[in-house]
Amino acid sequence: MTKAKYQNPFSATFNGIIDLFRKQIPIGELKPSDRLDGKTCLVTGANSGLGYAIAVQLIERGGFVYLACRSQQEETQRKLKERFNESQFEVLALDLADFSSIQAFAEELKQRDKLLDVAVFNAAMVPSGSKKLASGFDEMFQVNYLSKFYLINHLIQAKMFAEDGLAPARIIFISSESHRTNRAIDFEKLGQFEEYSMGKVIDLYGYYKLVLNTFAVELGRRLREEKRLIDVFAMCPGPVNSNIARRAPAWVQPILKLVFSMFFSSPEKAAKPTIYLATSSDIAGRENLYLHLMQDKSMDIKALEEESGKNLWNRSVELLSPLKLLSFK
């Protein structure tokens, strides 16, 4: 079996940098005419880094944007007011580590008079090790996957997506090439809390990205079966000079900052594929579309297996059922 390219911090960083310099055949071009005038967007994890850059560029292309932020809501509001009219955006609180926060956020959205045309699920985290939340789940598992499953189902069941327009609404997952892990999803153990240290973080991060991509494929399949007018896309932005590794140990922070600044893409540049997925008319109706940077690639075969998708869905429902948060189909 071939060793996974993104199994530890060093191989993940090295291969991410190499990916940036490989020749890529772009799926298309992001044109000035790719606009979002009159459309409503959601971006999670939008207070800084890639999420903030995506939100800004969606506003610049005419969209009204809800910025869902775990922290720094007032600072984010202030920064945006310096550039845009307040009628173009709204900053809302959302902490994916807290299911009650997700419920409150979904209720806030339901009280608005805007349906979502584009929803970008960007929020994610890289911890320094395991952490059990009040829900009983590991923080990285809940934030990077299970809360997305819950929130998206909540929004879909509440009919919060605009499905009566000329083009389908769009759900976009910010994923990673690290989903190409050698590990298959262990559905029996998925969601069970286990202690782990920094040495296993990157391996688990990629594993949960495989879980996320498998969910994206299964969600798209179910929406098509139900004839819902919602497309589901995923993408990897490549290595981004952001604060996603802010929880790394203090001794490694200066090294990461140096590497990030020298070799990684700026959030503004890394946002380009997401803006393409949000705006381009050329990709409407595409099934299982996954971009690595701007290149159209197939996901890892494990994410595309229908049985795995169904097993993941059932396991996710099983994990959430004791919390009595929502009834799932």
C-alpha positions in Angstrom: 0.0 0.0 0.0 1.3 3.5 -0.9 2.1 5.7 2.0 -0.3 8.6 2.4 1.2 11.9 1.3 -0.4 14.0 4.1 0.1 11.7 7.1 2.2 13.9 9.4 2.9 17.7 9.6 6.1 17.5 7.6 4.9 15.4 4.7 1.6 17.4 4.6 3.5 20.7 4.4 6.1 19.4 1.9 3.5 17.9 -0.4 1.2 20.9 -0.1 4.0 23.1 -1.3 4.9 20.8 -4.2 1.2 20.8 -5.3 1.4 24.6 -5.6 4.2 24.3 -8.2 2.8 21.4 -10.2 1.4 22.2 -13.6 -2.4 22.3 -13.4 -5.1 22.4 -16.0 -7.7 24.8 -14.7 -11.4 23.8 -14.9 -12.2 27.3 -16.3 -11.7 31.0 -15.7 -13.2 33.2 -13.1 -14.8 36.0 -15.2 -15.9 39.5 -14.3 -19.3 38.5 -15.5 -19.5 35.7 -12.8 -21.7 37.7 -10.4 -24.0 37.1 -7.4 -26.2 40.2 -7.7 -29.4 39.6 -5.7 -28.2 36.3 -4.2 -27.6 35.4 -0.6 -24.5 33.6 0.6 -23.3 32.0 3.9 -19.7 31.5 4.8 -18.7 29.7 8.1 -15.4 30.4 9.8 -15.5 33.9 8.2 -13.8 36.1 10.8 -10.3 35.6 9.4 -8.1 33.8 6.9 -9.7 31.9 4.0 -13.2 32.3 5.2 -12.9 36.1 5.5 -11.3 36.3 2.0 -14.1 34.2 0.5 -16.8 36.4 2.2 -15.2 39.6 0.9 -14.9 38.4 -2.6 -18.6 37.2 -2.6 -19.6 40.7 -1.5 -17.5 42.2 -4.2 -19.3 40.1 -6.8 -22.7 41.5 -5.6 -23.8 38.9 -3.1 -25.3 39.5 0.3 -23.2 37.5 2.8 -23.9 36.1 6.2 -20.5 35.7 7.9 -20.8 33.0 10.6 -18.0 33.5 13.2 -17.1 31.7 16.3 -15.3 34.7 17.7 -14.3 38.3 16.8 -17.7 39.2 15.5 -17.4 42.9 16.4 -13.9 43.2 14.9 -15.1 41.5 11.7 -18.1 43.9 11.6 -15.8 46.8 11.9 -13.4 45.6 9.2 -16.2 45.1 6.7 -17.8 48.5 7.5 -14.6 50.1 6.3 -15.1 48.5 2.9 -18.8 47.9 2.3 -22.2 49.2 3.0 -23.9 47.3 6.0 -26.7 46.3 3.7 -24.3 43.9 2.0 -23.5 41.7 4.9 -24.4 40.5 8.4 -22.1 38.9 11.0 -23.6 36.1 13.1 -22.3 34.0 15.9 -21.7 30.3 15.3 -19.6 27.9 17.3 -19.5 24.4 15.7 -18.1 23.0 19.0 -21.5 23.8 20.6 -24.7 22.2 19.3 -26.8 24.8 21.2 -24.9 27.6 19.3 -25.7 25.8 16.0 -29.4 25.6 16.9 -29.5 29.3 17.8 -27.7 30.2 14.6 -30.2 28.2 12.5 -33.1 29.8 14.3 -31.6 33.3 13.6 -31.4 32.5 9.9 -35.0 31.3 9.8 -36.1 34.6 11.1 -34.5 36.4 8.2 -36.3 36.9 4.9 -33.4 35.6 2.8 -33.0 32.1 1.4 -29.5 30.8 0.7 -28.2 30.6 -2.8 -24.7 29.7 -1.8 -23.4 28.2 1.4 -19.7 27.8 1.9 -18.8 25.4 4.8 -15.3 26.6 5.5 -14.9 26.4 9.3 -12.4 23.8 10.5 -9.7 23.5 13.1 -6.4 21.7 13.7 -5.9 21.0 17.4 -2.8 20.2 19.3 -4.4 17.0 20.6 -7.7 15.4 21.6 -10.3 17.4 23.5 -13.7 16.0 24.7 -16.5 18.5 24.3 -19.7 18.6 26.4 -21.4 16.5 23.7 -19.0 13.7 24.4 -17.4 14.0 20.9 -13.8 14.9 20.1 -13.5 18.6 19.2 -11.9 18.1 15.8 -14.4 15.4 14.8 -17.4 17.5 15.8 -16.1 20.8 14.3 -14.7 19.4 11.1 -17.5 17.0 10.3 -20.5 16.2 12.6 -21.6 19.8 13.2 -21.7 20.3 9.4 -23.9 17.2 9.0 -26.2 18.6 11.7 -26.3 22.2 10.5 -26.8 21.3 6.8 -29.6 18.9 7.6 -31.2 21.6 9.8 -31.1 24.2 7.0 -32.4 21.8 4.3 -35.3 20.6 6.5 -36.1 24.2 7.3 -36.2 24.9 3.5 -33.6 27.6 3.9 -32.1 27.1 0.4 -33.4 29.0 -2.6 -34.6 26.3 -4.9 -37.0 28.2 -7.2 -34.5 30.1 -9.3 -33.1 29.5 -12.8 -30.0 27.7 -11.3 -29.7 25.4 -8.3 -28.5 26.6 -5.0 -25.0 25.6 -4.1 -23.4 23.9 -1.1 -19.6 24.1 -1.1 -17.3 22.2 1.3 -13.8 23.4 1.9 -12.0 20.1 2.0 -8.4 18.9 1.5 -6.2 16.7 -0.6 -5.3 15.0 2.7 -8.6 13.1 2.3 -6.6 10.7 0.2 -5.8 8.7 3.3 -5.0 4.9 3.3 -7.5 4.4 6.0 -11.1 3.4 5.2 -13.8 4.8 7.4 -14.4 2.7 10.5 -18.1 3.2 10.9 -18.3 1.3 14.2 -15.7 3.4 15.9 -16.5 6.7 14.1 -17.4 9.3 16.7 -16.1 7.4 19.7 -13.8 9.6 21.8 -10.2 8.5 21.9 -7.2 10.3 23.4 -4.5 11.3 20.9 -1.5 13.7 20.8 -0.1 16.1 18.3 1.6 13.3 16.4 -1.7 11.9 15.2 -3.5 15.2 14.5 -2.6 15.5 10.8 -3.5 11.9 10.1 -6.9 12.3 11.8 -7.4 15.7 10.0 -7.1 13.9 6.7 -9.3 11.1 7.9 -12.1 13.5 8.8 -11.7 15.2 5.4 -12.4 11.8 3.9 -15.5 11.6 6.1 -16.5 15.1 4.9 -16.0 14.3 1.2 -18.0 11.0 1.6 -20.8 13.1 3.2 -20.7 15.6 0.3 -21.1 12.8 -2.2 -23.9 11.2 -0.3 -25.7 14.5 0.4 -25.6 15.3 -3.4 -27.0 11.8 -4.2 -29.9 12.2 -1.7 -30.7 15.7 -2.9 -30.8 14.5 -6.5 -33.1 11.6 -5.6 -35.4 14.0 -3.8 -35.2 16.3 -6.9 -34.0 19.2 -4.7 -32.5 22.0 -6.7 -29.2 22.1 -4.7 -25.8 21.3 -6.1 -23.0 20.0 -3.8 -19.4 20.8 -4.6 -16.1 20.4 -2.7 -12.6 21.8 -3.1 -9.1 21.9 -1.7 -7.5 25.4 -1.7 -4.0 24.0 -1.2 -1.8 25.3 1.6 -3.1 28.7 2.8 -1.3 31.3 4.9 -3.9 31.4 7.6 -4.3 30.9 11.3 -5.7 27.3 11.1 -2.7 26.0 13.0 -3.0 28.5 15.8 -3.3 25.7 18.4 0.1 24.2 17.5 2.6 24.2 20.4 4.4 27.5 21.0 7.8 26.2 20.0 6.6 25.3 16.5 4.6 28.5 15.9 7.6 30.6 14.6 8.6 27.8 12.2 5.0 27.5 10.9 4.7 31.3 10.4 7.9 31.4 8.4 6.9 28.5 6.2 3.4 29.8 5.7 4.6 33.3 4.7 7.3 32.0 2.4 5.4 29.2 0.5 1.7 29.2 1.2 -0.9 31.0 -0.9 -2.5 34.2 0.5 -6.2 33.7 1.6 -7.2 36.1 -1.2 -5.6 33.9 -3.9 -6.7 30.7 -2.3 -10.3 31.9 -2.3 -10.4 31.9 -6.1 -11.6 28.2 -6.7 -14.4 28.7 -4.1 -15.6 31.9 -5.9 -15.6 30.0 -9.1 -17.7 27.2 -7.6 -20.1 29.8 -6.2 -20.6 31.9 -9.3 -19.8 30.0 -12.5 -22.7 29.0 -14.7 -20.5 26.4 -16.5 -20.8 23.8 -13.6 -24.5 23.9 -12.8 -25.8 20.3 -12.2 -22.3 18.7 -12.0 -22.2 15.6 -9.8 -19.4 15.0 -7.3 -17.4 18.0 -8.6 -14.2 18.4 -6.6 -11.5 21.0 -7.3 -7.9 20.9 -6.2 -6.8 24.5 -6.5 -8.5 25.2 -9.9 -8.1 21.7 -11.3 -11.1 19.4 -11.7 -10.1 16.1 -10.1 -11.8 12.9 -9.0 -12.1 12.4 -5.2 -10.5 9.4 -3.6 -12.5 6.4 -4.6 -13.4 5.7 -1.0 -15.4 8.9 -0.9 -17.4 7.9 -4.0 -18.6 4.5 -2.8 -22.4 4.6 -2.4 -22.4 2.0 0.3 -19.9 4.0 2.3 -22.0 7.1 1.9 -25.1 5.4 3.2 -23.2 3.9 6.1 -21.8 7.3 7.0 -25.2 8.9 6.9 -26.8 6.2 9.1 -23.9 6.4 11.6 -24.1 10.2 11.8 -27.8 10.0 12.5 -27.1 7.3 15.2 -24.5 9.6 16.8 -26.8 12.6 16.9 -30.0 10.8 17.9 -29.3 10.6 21.7 -28.8 14.4 21.7 -32.4 14.8 20.4 -31.4 17.7 18.2 -33.3 17.0 15.0 -35.2 14.3 13.3 -33.3 13.0 10.3 -34.5 11.2 7.3 
